[in-house]
């Protein structure tokens, strides 16, 4: 028998002092809130912003997705 997940499990996963930090980061960088474009920008920025963005993807239940090949740079083709 599977254990039931508590309704408000996220409150235990995120400390009180960190709640809303990713939304604030998004607003400081010109977005209206958390959106896929903000997640992509945060992943490109790296560091703590990247970790917050990937956490947002993990808890979004399919609303957001991982950016595709952000770390890979496109090579210029020779003609």
MODELLER restraints for C-alpha pairs under 7 A, 6 or more apart:
rsr = mdl.restraints
at = mdl.atoms
rsr.add(forms.Gaussian(group=physical.xy_distance, feature=features.Distance(at['CA:22:A'], at['CA:52:A']), mean=6.10, stdev=0.5))
rsr.add(forms.Gaussian(group=physical.xy_distance, feature=features.Distance(at['CA:23:A'], at['CA:33:A']), mean=5.48, stdev=0.5))
rsr.add(forms.Gaussian(group=physical.xy_distance, feature=features.Distance(at['CA:23:A'], at['CA:34:A']), mean=5.57, stdev=0.5))
rsr.add(forms.Gaussian(group=physical.xy_distance, feature=features.Distance(at['CA:26:A'], at['CA:33:A']), mean=5.66, stdev=0.5))
rsr.add(forms.Gaussian(group=physical.xy_distance, feature=features.Distance(at['CA:26:A'], at['CA:34:A']), mean=6.14, stdev=0.5))
rsr.add(forms.Gaussian(group=physical.xy_distance, feature=features.Distance(at['CA:26:A'], at['CA:38:A']), mean=5.87, stdev=0.5))
rsr.add(forms.Gaussian(group=physical.xy_distance, feature=features.Distance(at['CA:27:A'], at['CA:33:A']), mean=5.72, stdev=0.5))
rsr.add(forms.Gaussian(group=physical.xy_distance, feature=features.Distance(at['CA:31:A'], at['CA:38:A']), mean=6.56, stdev=0.5))
rsr.add(forms.Gaussian(group=physical.xy_distance, feature=features.Distance(at['CA:36:A'], at['CA:64:A']), mean=6.05, stdev=0.5))
rsr.add(forms.Gaussian(group=physical.xy_distance, feature=features.Distance(at['CA:39:A'], at['CA:53:A']), mean=5.22, stdev=0.5))
rsr.add(forms.Gaussian(group=physical.xy_distance, feature=features.Distance(at['CA:40:A'], at['CA:67:A']), mean=5.89, stdev=0.5))
rsr.add(forms.Gaussian(group=physical.xy_distance, feature=features.Distance(at['CA:42:A'], at['CA:49:A']), mean=5.20, stdev=0.5))
rsr.add(forms.Gaussian(group=physical.xy_distance, feature=features.Distance(at['CA:42:A'], at['CA:50:A']), mean=5.06, stdev=0.5))
rsr.add(forms.Gaussian(group=physical.xy_distance, feature=features.Distance(at['CA:42:A'], at['CA:53:A']), mean=6.15, stdev=0.5))
rsr.add(forms.Gaussian(group=physical.xy_distance, feature=features.Distance(at['CA:43:A'], at['CA:49:A']), mean=6.89, stdev=0.5))
rsr.add(forms.Gaussian(group=physical.xy_distance, feature=features.Distance(at['CA:43:A'], at['CA:50:A']), mean=4.33, stdev=0.5))
rsr.add(forms.Gaussian(group=physical.xy_distance, feature=features.Distance(at['CA:43:A'], at['CA:53:A']), mean=6.60, stdev=0.5))
rsr.add(forms.Gaussian(group=physical.xy_distance, feature=features.Distance(at['CA:44:A'], at['CA:70:A']), mean=6.68, stdev=0.5))
rsr.add(forms.Gaussian(group=physical.xy_distance, feature=features.Distance(at['CA:57:A'], at['CA:64:A']), mean=5.38, stdev=0.5))
rsr.add(forms.Gaussian(group=physical.xy_distance, feature=features.Distance(at['CA:57:A'], at['CA:65:A']), mean=5.84, stdev=0.5))
rsr.add(forms.Gaussian(group=physical.xy_distance, feature=features.Distance(at['CA:57:A'], at['CA:66:A']), mean=6.71, stdev=0.5))
